[in-house]
Amino acid sequence: MSGVTLNNVIKRYGNVQVVHGIDLQIDDGEFCVFVGPSGCGKSTLLRMVAGLEETTEGQINIGPRDVTHMDPAQRGVAMVFQTYALYPHMTVEQNMGFGLKMNGHPSREIQEKVREASSILKLDDYLDRKPKALSGGQRQRVAIGRAIVRGPEVFLFDEPLSNLDAELRVEMRVEIARLHNEIGATMIYVTHDQVEAMTLADKIVVLRSGRIEQVGAPMDLYRDPDNKFVAGFIGSPAMNFLDGQVAGGAVTVPGLDQTVQMNLTLPANETRVSLGLRPEHLEIIPGETHQVELTEALGGVSYAYLVASTGERLIVEERGDQRSKIGDTVGLQFDPARAMLFDTESEARIR
Amino acid sequence: MFPRPIQKASPAAQITYKTLLPISLILWLLPLIAVAIFSVKPAADFTTGNYWGWPSSFEGVTNYTRVFFDSDMPRYLLNSVLITIPTVLGALALSCMTGFALGVYKFRGNFLIFFMFIAGNFVPFQILMVPVRDLTIDLGLYDTKAGLILFHVAFQTGFCTLFMRNFIRALPYELIEAARVEGVSEIKIFWYIVLPIMRPAIAALSVLIFTFIWNDYFWAVVLTQGPGAQPVTAGITSFNAQFGVAYNMLSAGSIVAALPPVLMFFLMQRHFIAGLTLGAVK
């Protein structure tokens, strides 16, 4: 078991640089999730750790070993692909044992390890089936089993749940979390789904266009984002952003029809800023400032989609028995301590 | 626009369709029917000029027996088998490897090499007749089965490579990456993963190449002569000399020669059609 260290890792395709100097420390046994919008370089980064993409510059260490220029096979990693990548002509058992068999392990040992993995993943009844005869969730379990069997130092998951339907995704998410608790190996997991990131990760790495935006524990990122991108990306529904301007020691926000007093060092007057408010920190009160455009009732909570007089849209979470209806005219209140302020130009948090 | 079922057409159109279809079918098959009828006629019918009339007697059994026991036909048939099967095996073995290399690896010149394999298919092979014949003579391969096999393999590998490379390209690349991460060597990836998955392509291509090679006449005539090495397609012309022009024997021989690919087609029809479409669609 060992951690993974990335040291100023750069990836270039010809003249196009897609990963710009990533520094990252993933501890032994940690569950690390790379998250970001598509094209942000998260899969490329994972594939560089796996050795499937060459690292143009920088250094990758797994444990104490420098693996930057090693073949995938020598790195002691196992990878689970989005498309499962099961060998279609082999049974579940053969699929799981293939890597060991090719590397000359005795068949007794292979069988033992396959049995062990299949009992962890509840695949015992399917060992003789071909991948074609399995459901999506079962296929993904086989793919995970194939990874477990080899007892790798690091597990790599490349969007493993994206091909599954919503219900199975939740089920497999729990399964992967359980697996991590059970084997306690280092895992790196790539996803664009921030819910998966929030629920699985010990450490989330938010990436945007080949750069790390922020690294931290899920709730730290949620409560204390460094910039507007992370604030908007983590959390569902996303944080509301309203344009504002600093004026006389406070922030004027036309979208709220309010001037907000904030307990932080404000930049110079006239600076354009964004006020960030999470849906659950807003409360609907009687008033005249916003129009309810749409509501989504999910049961325990409802989301009210509001339009401000400036045309800006907000989402507000509502609980309790009194909920707004489409067409209502309402006001908003919130605790200014909960609000976050971002510079419009640099998108950085103003603290 | 769409091919509507004929049952929905007007009665006049239906009648026209139903009469024209058998007529065109007979026209289409006329040469074959003529050969089939010739093959059961006695030789005397041709000397008396009874080409198209009713056979004066049915000599089918005699003709076909003579083809097998009184001519070089068995020799020629054996030659055909001995040429076709190694060619199919050789072309497939080579094209599986070239297809894997061109389909899986990204290297400088990959596309150029692939392009040359394809471009070779567009060269009309007739213009190669004289140089290839000279080359076989220089190599001492003229009028040998080995020479014919070698040149067939060389010419078929281009098309086979195109087919195999496209098939391998269409396979999910993650399969190969998954195996690489598992520490499987490239040669084992080829042998244990890619080859088994390619079985349908191999089956389709072998049927296709079998018929191509069996039916080849051009290279058989250019590169071989006589029963020592000539395959059956060229061999049947020997009836011209051996029995004067023994049309009945020639016809019987032709039918025998045509049977293996026809049988192959009907037995492996599924693969044959797959062979025509696999490369195109995938």
HADDOCK unambig.tbl for C-alpha pairs under 7 A between the chains (distance, minus, plus):
assign (segid A and resid 72 and name CA) (segid B and resid 180 and name CA) 6.38 0.50 0.50
assign (segid A and resid 72 and name CA) (segid B and resid 181 and name CA) 4.90 0.50 0.50
assign (segid A and resid 72 and name CA) (segid B and resid 183 and name CA) 6.97 0.50 0.50
assign (segid A and resid 73 and name CA) (segid B and resid 180 and name CA) 6.25 0.50 0.50
assign (segid A and resid 73 and name CA) (segid B and resid 181 and name CA) 5.01 0.50 0.50
assign (segid A and resid 73 and name CA) (segid B and resid 182 and name CA) 5.76 0.50 0.50
assign (segid A and resid 73 and name CA) (segid B and resid 183 and name CA) 3.93 0.50 0.50
assign (segid A and resid 78 and name CA) (segid B and resid 181 and name CA) 6.34 0.50 0.50
assign (segid A and resid 78 and name CA) (segid B and resid 182 and name CA) 6.79 0.50 0.50
assign (segid A and resid 79 and name CA) (segid B and resid 178 and name CA) 6.95 0.50 0.50
assign (segid A and resid 79 and name CA) (segid B and resid 181 and name CA) 6.91 0.50 0.50
assign (segid A and resid 85 and name CA) (segid B and resid 174 and name CA) 5.48 0.50 0.50
assign (segid A and resid 85 and name CA) (segid B and resid 175 and name CA) 4.85 0.50 0.50
assign (segid A and resid 85 and name CA) (segid B and resid 178 and name CA) 6.56 0.50 0.50
assign (segid A and resid 86 and name CA) (segid B and resid 175 and name CA) 6.72 0.50 0.50
assign (segid A and resid 87 and name CA) (segid B and resid 175 and name CA) 6.64 0.50 0.50
assign (segid A and resid 87 and name CA) (segid B and resid 193 and name CA) 6.95 0.50 0.50
assign (segid A and resid 89 and name CA) (segid B and resid 196 and name CA) 6.91 0.50 0.50
assign (segid A and resid 89 and name CA) (segid B and resid 197 and name CA) 6.65 0.50 0.50
assign (segid A and resid 99 and name CA) (segid B and resid 182 and name CA) 5.14 0.50 0.50
assign (segid A and resid 99 and name CA) (segid B and resid 183 and name CA) 6.64 0.50 0.50
assign (segid A and resid 99 and name CA) (segid B and resid 184 and name CA) 6.49 0.50 0.50
assign (segid A and resid 102 and name CA) (segid B and resid 184 and name CA) 6.03 0.50 0.50
